[in-house]
Amino acid sequence: MISIIKVLKNKNFRFLWIGQLISQFGDCLGVMALIGLVGSQFSASSIQYAKLIFFVIIPVFVVGPIAGICVDRWDRRRVMITCDIIRGILILLIPLLLYLGTQMFLVYICVFLIYSSTRFFLPSKLAIIPQLVPGEKLLMANSLTTTSRTFALIFSVAIAGVLVKLIGWRVSFYTDAATYFISAVFISMIDLKDVIKELKDDISITKDVLKDARGKQFIAEAKEGISYLLANEEIKRIAYVFFALMSGIGGLSAVLIVFIQKNFGTTTAHLGLFASFLALGTLLGSLLYGKFGNVVSKSKVIFSSFLLDGVFLVVFSKLTVVYASITFTAMMSLLLGLISAPIIIGLYTSLHQRLPNELRGKIFSAIEMVIHVGFLVFMFLAAWIAEYIQEVGVMMGVGVFFAACGIYGLIKLPIDIKKIG
């Protein structure tokens, strides 16, 4: 707790953390609203949920490379402010479009634009953290960044599930938009300067970016992140682990909602409850790893978590079908979150301590492109398989995959970080 207080005494990081805590609270409402919206338009189908997720993920490939280049050129703080405002406006458009009786395809386009803005926001946030905190506090800062999402999950997902069921999905969209605007206010407090004056500099830089786009320099810079990734063996190993993690998550995402609906009779209500316990476990795991992670082998922790995740996922899937117990499923979700947290924290800390500041945006974007290929491929593959076998079979298959990755990683892929400084 003392370490957390020391990190939060950093004014700039504190504003970033609070802003994210608020907007991520709203994110959960928005996600649950989209799930409820799709569920109200279509019968329970893994394919239909996969289509929604597709429009969430595809900006990684379309916008990601451009975003990485711009993030390394622009003021990252103002990029995040602009993205929050844009996302808030687009979220408000979704209920308006449906009120006007438009087709779901236009809603999907709106979702695509929202997550296209997120492609600029995420690398900006990841790249700015090492500039806000000193190196010895970086691990705890990353832990707190992770807890901002888990706090939102714990308190808002269950509430959002109930709101979508009892009140309707519109309330979630309105609340989500408001939290983006509030987040923009907090982020604007980071090293607050004359935004209007500095906007002229950004306009000039934007002209340079567009000029590069007409020639070969833009393409060359887009390739720079991928080239660095391919040339650096340590970064490549980290990308492999990210790829395996996202592939498994992609497979789960295609069938989990239908799995819960079939076993518990509702979609958003029970999904929100179990997600809250998963988030609580992730929070506890993040705090524990942030406290003791510097004295434990990161490689062993990460791959041991993969192995335990796989075993628990198999047990969770099988026993949930047999008992359909809310209490048991909630406790298993908590344990899954507890043992999963060190994977993300360890991997992002590894990247932060290895990447040069001037290339972070491009490299983060390149890695996200690579790992989301796995997510999309495994998502549609799992959705297709679910048409022929039960969802529980797909989930158990993902568990076996995670366990195999953990065993292989413990033997073949050490990615420990030597302490810097």
GIHUBEL-V135339 format. One line per field, one symbol per residue. phi: phi as a letter, one per 20 degrees, with the letter a starting at -180 (. if undefined). psi: psi as a letter, one per 40 degrees, with the letter a starting at -180 (. if undefined). A space follows every 50 residues. Layout:
# GIHUBEL-V135339
phi=???
psi=???
This chain:
# GIHUBEL-V135339
phi=.fffffffffgfffffffgfgfffgfgfffffffffffffecfgbfffff fffgffegggeedgffffffffdefffffffffffffffffffffffffe nffffffffffgfffffffefffffffegfeecfgfdfffffffffffff gffgedfffffffffedpffgffffggfffffgfffffeflgcfffffff ffffffffffffffdeffffffefffffffeefffffffgfgffffffff ffffcfffgfffecncdffffffffffffffffffffffffdffdcgfff fffffgffgffffffgffffffdlefffffffffffffeegffffffffg fgedefgfdggffgffffffffffgffffffffffffdcfgfffffffff ffffffffffedcfcfdffdn
psi=dddddddeehdddddddddddddddddddddddddddddddiihhddddd ddddeddddddddddddddddedihdddddddddddddddddddddddde fiidddddddddddeddddddddddddddeediideeddddddddddddd dddddddddddddddddieddddddddddddddddddeehfhagdddedd dddddddddddddeaeddddddeddddddddhdddddddddddddddddd ddddeddddddddeeicddddddddddddddddddddddddedeeihddd dddddddddddddddddddddddfhdddddddddddddeddddddddddd ddedhideeddddddddddddedddddddddddddeediidddddddddd ddddddddddddghfihhhi.
